[in-house]
């Protein structure tokens, strides 16, 4: 029996790969006194890759990172929660640059060997308010003093409406070298990410943030390519409320300390690295969905049998975003009429007389008509805290998947005011 | 002082124009025994016009009406609530045709002079269930016996989740003739209509139904043209939950009994008729918004200063549909960051540093930045049960308006199960 080549370690995140340090402290940006500033630093300079929200109202740190990403070397990431630094104009952009400079200054004060390389910046929280920069400055200094191999507090310090911190990591063998990838993430509302490497469409549709690290040796273009693929099948396929944030960012730093032979495109090692990154990012993305504000059910929506991949995408997103479908799921109601209506207004090629709908393995609709004897069984499936809905359009061979949630009274209550 | 040329009569609907009769009875389609079948009949044959959902999963009656509309003569409308006759296949279509035939049969039994002309059909309610046709048949007979000049019960019999029946009517003077237009409507959820005369896009995004009657003499093409304009500025501009129905329909019958000189395109009479129809349809559309499931606030969203009319449309619909914006309004929170984020993902040309936002007359945001001293004033506006939000994109001269609602816990509770 072959053992799984990808070994997960759920008890570590960005500090699982060699040479990464992290910290998370309370700088006073959040009024409740919780941790709100994270610092991640590599002992050696890093290649970097990133994907960024395609929202045109990009937050200042997104604009800043877009200019910096993939430039070598990157040294680390500084991030705050409690304030998105979005819609904050030129002052906001200047504050982001200051955060980056202060992080570098504080890190080298902590350890003079950490010189060289820039810091990427991320922010999450309320839009339209300027950061309290004196608090941020002393916070960054404190965070640098606290750098360690424990990344739990860094994961905590990027939480906003999250109820749990999110981290995971994986290990693979590339040749004789052990390569690790680790990550921390945040996100619970304003979740329908649509990120691309350039911050420009095409990309589909959280504030969600995810910071990934690896000790692999891999060229910057390949690093970006693997991240694009990974994000495309994970963070860009989740939805809580259909609202794409101004701040969504995934960053991946690679410091090369694993000492593997450089990963070559198309090689067995490349495929294994990609698979590991895919599985890690999907696990982190699903943690975000599971922690969706006030949700009671996680729904995997599959569209199959679409005429084109664009049709599949339109249909799956219309269903995943349908207020009425999400409300029905909240009540454990497998109301397929609302699914059919959503496909019908999605713009996808659709003939409702060809629709099949399954709740897990229960066939509820065939050729557009309800199978009455299966309604009770479908209700039992829809009463679970997680289930799979498959809508086959019967028009072709294309498919798409979204990981979504129900819409609950608690979600509305939570978002009524800040 | 000039008196208003358009006189409203809120105490009448489809029976305000000469020569129309209506009824509404309980056929037993609704399990609670409420009225669920409406009949509207003209004493004389009618020209007709209609707009229909652009959802590709069209209900059987929509498919049927699309084939029949604008063919002369039309005699009336038969409509049921409690069952949408959508996603019901060939059986559903056959049942629609039977409803039309039975309505004609029953009407002529009621009064032999009502011969000639077809009946249009509408249905609203749950999707995917076949109509109980024996109940429908006896219901139609009963409805014909009850035909009268009272249209209140006809308005009641098309209600589903509506809490109040909806009707209104207007009177204008065209030359020496008095011309009247009347209407009844229904709708409270699954509301973001996108109707066109052909049932095909382009048209933007309820089940909402509206039946309009007039005694004007007007040619069928002009009748359709005036209806297109009226629906474009009323029903196609409202939103409760962003879910476009499979059944949305507006029908307009004109029996010519006013005896006016035929209305000519571009004439003063045409303009007055158009204005009256616009005001009537907008009043009925706003009744639907006001009766939105579980809502607590009505929000008029204006986008101004857009580069193109398409940009204005994208931006205004993204705001009106934003789950997070609607939740903020529920809490009386003028959270403009959520509005800016929605514009940012709408696909409209947008530079967030040029955004201005007003809550009624309170300027909350200028050049993309919050005016802190006005936040308290904006909160007072957003605490009202109805207010106007104006987002000026600062990029051009184009604008668009949507009439939308907040999203409340009650909405979710209501839609959790049927």
Contacts between the chains, C-beta under 8 A, distances in Angstrom:
chain1	res1	chain2	res2	distance
A	54	B	345	7.4
A	55	B	341	6.3
A	55	B	344	3.9
A	55	B	345	4.8
A	56	B	343	7.8
A	56	B	344	4.6
A	56	B	345	7.7
A	56	B	348	7.9
A	56	B	349	8.0
A	56	B	350	4.6
A	56	B	351	7.7
A	56	B	352	7.3
A	57	B	340	4.9
A	57	B	341	5.8
A	57	B	343	6.5
A	57	B	344	3.0
A	57	B	350	6.4
A	57	B	352	4.0
A	58	B	344	7.5
A	58	B	352	7.9
A	84	B	337	7.3
A	86	B	337	6.6
A	86	B	340	7.8
A	86	B	341	7.7
A	87	B	336	7.9
A	87	B	337	5.9
A	87	B	340	5.3
A	87	B	352	5.5
A	87	B	355	7.6
A	87	B	365	7.9
A	87	B	368	5.7
A	87	B	369	7.2
A	87	B	370	7.7
A	88	B	369	7.4
A	89	B	353	6.0
A	89	B	367	7.5
A	89	B	368	5.8
A	89	B	369	5.3
A	126	B	337	6.5
A	127	B	335	7.9
A	127	B	336	7.9
A	127	B	337	2.5
A	127	B	338	7.3
A	127	B	340	6.6
A	127	B	341	6.7
A	128	B	336	6.3
A	128	B	337	4.5
A	128	B	340	7.5
A	128	B	365	7.5
A	128	B	369	7.7
A	128	B	370	4.8
A	129	B	370	7.2
A	189	B	324	7.3
A	190	B	324	6.0
A	190	B	338	8.0
A	190	B	341	7.1
A	194	B	345	7.2
A	201	B	347	7.9
A	205	B	345	6.6
A	241	B	323	4.3
A	241	B	324	6.2
A	242	B	322	7.9
A	242	B	323	5.8
A	243	B	322	5.7
A	243	B	323	5.8
A	243	B	324	4.6
A	243	B	338	7.2
A	243	B	341	6.5
A	243	B	342	6.9
A	243	B	345	7.5
A	244	B	341	7.1
A	244	B	344	7.6
A	244	B	345	3.9
A	245	B	341	6.4
A	246	B	337	7.8
A	246	B	340	7.3
A	246	B	341	5.0
A	246	B	344	5.9
A	322	B	242	7.9
A	322	B	243	5.7
A	323	B	241	4.2
A	323	B	242	5.8
A	323	B	243	5.8
A	323	B	323	7.1
A	323	B	407	7.6
A	323	B	415	7.8
A	324	B	189	7.3
A	324	B	190	6.0
A	324	B	241	6.2
A	324	B	243	4.6
A	324	B	415	5.9
A	327	B	411	7.5
A	327	B	412	5.4
A	327	B	414	7.9
A	327	B	415	3.5
A	327	B	416	5.8
A	328	B	415	6.7
A	328	B	416	7.2
A	328	B	417	7.0
A	330	B	412	6.2
A	330	B	415	7.9
A	330	B	416	5.0
A	331	B	415	7.6
A	331	B	416	3.0
A	331	B	417	3.5
A	332	B	417	7.1
A	333	B	416	6.9
A	333	B	417	4.3
A	333	B	418	6.8
A	335	B	127	8.0
A	335	B	418	7.0
A	336	B	87	7.9
A	336	B	127	7.9
A	336	B	128	6.3
A	337	B	84	7.3
A	337	B	86	6.6
A	337	B	87	5.9
A	337	B	126	6.5
A	337	B	127	2.5
A	337	B	128	4.5
A	337	B	246	7.8
A	338	B	127	7.3
A	338	B	190	8.0
A	338	B	243	7.2
A	340	B	57	4.9
A	340	B	86	7.8
A	340	B	87	5.3
A	340	B	127	6.6
A	340	B	128	7.5
A	340	B	246	7.3
A	341	B	55	6.3
A	341	B	57	5.9
A	341	B	86	7.7
A	341	B	127	6.6
A	341	B	190	7.1
A	341	B	243	6.5
A	341	B	244	7.1
A	341	B	245	6.4
A	341	B	246	5.1
A	342	B	243	6.9
A	343	B	56	7.8
A	343	B	57	6.5
A	344	B	55	3.9
A	344	B	56	4.7
A	344	B	57	3.0
A	344	B	58	7.5
A	344	B	244	7.6
A	344	B	246	5.9
A	345	B	54	7.4
A	345	B	55	4.7
A	345	B	56	7.7
A	345	B	194	7.1
A	345	B	205	6.6
A	345	B	243	7.5
A	345	B	244	4.0
A	347	B	201	7.9
A	348	B	56	7.9
A	349	B	56	8.0
A	350	B	56	4.6
A	350	B	57	6.4
A	351	B	56	7.7
A	352	B	56	7.3
A	352	B	57	4.0
A	352	B	58	7.9
A	352	B	87	5.5
A	353	B	89	6.0
A	355	B	87	7.6
A	365	B	87	7.9
A	365	B	128	7.5
A	367	B	89	7.5
A	368	B	87	5.7
A	368	B	89	5.8
A	369	B	87	7.3
A	369	B	88	7.4
A	369	B	89	5.3
A	369	B	128	7.7
A	370	B	87	7.7
A	370	B	128	4.8
A	370	B	129	7.2
A	407	B	323	7.6
A	407	B	412	5.9
A	408	B	412	6.1
A	409	B	409	3.9
A	409	B	412	4.8
A	409	B	413	5.8
A	411	B	327	7.5
A	411	B	412	7.6
A	412	B	327	5.4
A	412	B	330	6.2
A	412	B	407	5.9
A	412	B	408	6.1
A	412	B	409	4.8
A	412	B	411	7.5
A	412	B	412	6.0
A	413	B	409	5.8
A	414	B	327	8.0
A	415	B	323	7.8
A	415	B	324	5.9
A	415	B	327	3.5
A	415	B	328	6.7
A	415	B	330	7.9
A	415	B	331	7.6
A	416	B	327	5.8
A	416	B	328	7.2
A	416	B	330	5.0
A	416	B	331	3.0
A	416	B	333	6.9
A	417	B	328	7.0
A	417	B	331	3.5
A	417	B	332	7.1
A	417	B	333	4.3
A	418	B	333	6.7
A	418	B	335	6.9
